[in-house]
Amino acid sequence: MEQLADGGVRNGSSATNQTTTKHPVFSRRTQVRNMFPGFGIALIAFSGYVAWDNLSSPNSRTIQELRKQSEEQHKQKDNLLAWVTGHKKHE
């Protein structure tokens, strides 16, 4: 038992309870984080699936844009090469 300043007495069990409830395991952040076990890995896995699905689909808008950019870059390269060498490109 412990003597308090106001004359009261605190026994060991209530002191232990107070320290236990202030332990980091019982903090609000830990409770919220442990509320949804596996949510983090599920979110990463689902994001990977969506990215893979969007990039691997032949009709994907991203793939179509990349192909269009690639074609434009090839045209620009051919035009620059023709300009540097002085040859006209046969179309």
Secondary structure, DSSP 4 states (H G I P E B T S, - for coil): -EE-TTS-EE-HHHHHHHHHHTSGGGSHHHHHHTTSTTHHHHHHHHHHHHHHHHHH-TT-HHHHHHHHHHHHHHHHHHHHHHHHHTPPPP-
